[in-house]
Amino acid sequence: MIVVILFPAECGNSVTGTQGTLLSPNFPVNYNNNHECIYSIQTQPGKGIQLKARAFELSEGDVLKVYDGNNNSARLLGVFSRSEMMGVTLNSTSSSLWLDFITDTENTSKGFELQFS
């Protein structure tokens, strides 16, 4: 069975499926300061997940951490700020990804639109 997520997942969402979109809060309008958002992606057991940024614009000091598993004790795949995730493709070794978006108390930006498959 193939499940397609037709709506974008926003802050705090857990998504299950073979492909979809994750958005930062308020995207494409600026996200808020002093905020933390967790996103969890689950796909079919035995399948990996590929993650790419269609848009990625964070202020310095704001970060997106991506973990290869179902929580933040899994292997860290990367920590991204500013436009660092543009042009990067992340591949999980598990059927789960855990993303932690953390903003500081200064400045905001447009945020991100991420595609997973």
C-alpha positions as CSV (number, residue, x, y, z in Angstrom):
1,M,0.0,0.0,0.0
2,I,1.3,3.5,-0.9
3,V,0.2,6.4,1.2
4,V,0.7,9.9,-0.1
5,I,0.5,13.0,2.2
6,L,-1.3,15.6,0.2
7,F,-1.3,18.3,3.0
8,P,1.9,19.8,4.5
9,A,2.9,18.8,7.9
10,E,3.4,21.7,10.3
11,C,5.0,22.1,13.7
12,G,4.5,19.2,16.1
13,N,3.2,16.8,13.5
14,S,4.0,13.2,13.1
15,V,3.5,12.0,9.6
16,T,3.4,8.5,8.2
17,G,3.7,7.9,4.5
18,T,6.0,7.5,1.5
19,Q,6.2,11.1,0.6
20,G,5.2,14.6,1.8
21,T,6.1,18.1,2.8
22,L,7.1,19.6,6.1
23,L,6.8,23.4,6.7
24,S,8.2,25.6,9.4
25,P,5.6,27.6,11.4
26,N,3.9,30.3,9.4
27,F,5.9,29.4,6.2
28,P,6.4,31.4,3.9
29,V,5.8,34.2,6.4
30,N,8.6,34.5,9.1
31,Y,8.5,32.0,12.0
32,N,8.5,33.2,15.6
33,N,11.3,33.7,18.1
34,N,12.0,31.5,21.1
35,H,10.2,28.4,19.7
36,E,10.9,24.7,19.4
37,C,9.1,22.4,16.9
38,I,9.4,18.6,16.6
39,Y,8.6,16.7,13.4
40,S,8.5,13.0,13.1
41,I,8.4,11.1,9.8
42,Q,7.6,7.3,9.6
43,T,7.7,5.3,6.4
44,Q,7.3,1.6,5.6
45,P,9.4,-0.7,7.8
46,G,12.7,-1.5,5.9
47,K,12.5,1.6,3.8
48,G,14.7,4.6,4.1
49,I,13.7,8.3,3.9
50,Q,15.2,10.9,1.6
51,L,14.9,14.6,2.8
52,K,15.5,17.6,0.6
53,A,14.9,21.4,1.0
54,R,12.8,23.2,-1.5
55,A,13.2,26.4,0.5
56,F,15.5,26.9,3.5
57,E,16.2,30.3,5.1
58,L,16.9,30.5,8.8
59,S,18.4,33.3,10.8
60,E,21.8,32.9,12.4
61,G,21.3,31.2,15.8
62,D,18.2,29.2,14.6
63,V,18.8,25.6,13.7
64,L,17.2,22.5,12.3
65,K,18.6,19.2,13.7
66,V,17.8,16.0,11.8
67,Y,18.1,12.6,13.4
68,D,18.2,9.2,11.8
69,G,15.5,7.5,14.0
70,N,12.4,8.1,16.0
71,N,13.8,10.5,18.7
72,N,16.6,12.9,19.5
73,S,18.9,10.1,20.9
74,A,19.2,8.6,17.4
75,R,22.3,9.3,15.2
76,L,22.5,13.0,14.2
77,L,22.5,13.5,10.4
78,G,23.1,17.2,10.5
79,V,22.5,20.6,12.1
80,F,21.5,23.3,9.6
81,S,21.2,27.1,9.8
82,R,21.0,30.0,7.4
83,S,20.7,28.4,3.9
84,E,22.9,25.4,4.7
85,M,20.4,22.8,3.7
86,M,19.8,24.0,0.2
87,G,21.3,21.5,-2.3
88,V,21.7,18.8,0.4
89,T,20.0,15.4,0.3
90,L,19.8,13.5,3.6
91,N,19.1,9.8,3.5
92,S,18.1,7.8,6.6
93,T,19.2,4.3,7.3
94,S,16.0,3.7,9.3
95,S,12.3,4.1,8.4
96,S,12.1,7.1,10.7
97,L,13.4,10.7,10.8
98,W,13.1,13.1,13.8
99,L,13.5,16.8,13.2
100,D,14.0,19.5,15.9
101,F,13.6,23.1,14.8
102,I,14.9,25.6,17.5
103,T,14.7,29.3,17.2
104,D,16.5,31.8,19.5
105,T,15.3,35.1,20.9
106,E,16.8,37.3,18.1
107,N,15.7,37.7,14.4
108,T,13.5,35.4,12.4
109,S,13.3,34.4,8.7
110,K,11.1,32.7,6.2
111,G,11.9,29.1,7.5
112,F,11.7,26.0,5.4
113,E,9.8,23.8,3.1
114,L,11.1,20.2,3.1
115,Q,10.2,17.3,0.8
116,F,10.5,13.7,2.0
117,S,10.3,10.6,0.0
